[in-house]
Amino acid sequence: MKTAVSVPDDVFEEAERLIRKTRRSRSEVYTRALTEYLARHAPDRVTDAMNRVISEVGEEVDELVVAASRRALDRVEW
């Protein structure tokens, strides 16, 4: 989707330097920046995704994993 936005000159110039340095397209740089911003400001998305996976996979407890986790935690100084 195409859209037009206004950004301060100094931000635009810094983005342009990054674009030239990394040899990426302007669209890619702005998309990555917006994606990162959204991830930081919508942490529930990660929780929701994890909950969907758990509901699909199930919550069956693997005793081997539990035992290995306990051994690892016993070696960590709290």
SVG drawing of the C-alpha trace seen along z (x, -y; Angstrom):
<svg xmlns="http://www.w3.org/2000/svg" viewBox="-6 -19 33 56">
<polyline fill="none" stroke="black" stroke-width="0.4" points="0.0,0.0 1.3,-3.4 0.9,-6.3 2.3,-9.8 3.6,-10.9 5.5,-13.9 8.7,-13.5 11.0,-16.2 13.9,-17.0 16.6,-15.8 14.8,-12.4 14.4,-12.1 18.1,-13.0 19.3,-10.4 17.0,-7.8 18.4,-8.6 22.0,-8.2 21.0,-4.8 19.4,-3.8 22.5,-4.6 24.8,-2.9 22.8,0.3 21.8,0.3 18.1,0.9 15.1,-0.6 13.3,-3.5 10.2,-1.3 12.2,1.5 13.8,-0.9 10.5,-2.6 8.6,0.7 11.2,2.2 11.1,-0.9 7.4,-0.9 7.3,2.9 9.8,2.5 7.8,-0.5 4.6,1.5 6.2,4.5 7.4,2.3 4.1,0.6 1.8,3.7 3.4,6.3 0.1,8.1 0.6,9.3 3.5,11.5 1.5,12.9 -1.5,13.5 0.7,15.4 2.2,17.5 -1.3,18.3 -2.4,19.4 0.5,21.7 -0.1,23.2 -3.7,23.8 -2.8,25.5 0.1,27.6 -1.4,28.2 0.1,27.8 1.3,31.4 4.1,31.5 7.3,33.2 8.9,34.6 12.3,34.8 12.2,31.1 11.0,30.3 13.9,32.3 16.5,30.7 15.1,27.2 15.3,27.9 18.9,29.1 19.8,25.9 18.1,23.7 19.8,25.4 23.2,24.3 22.2,20.7 22.9,18.3 19.8,16.3"/>
</svg>
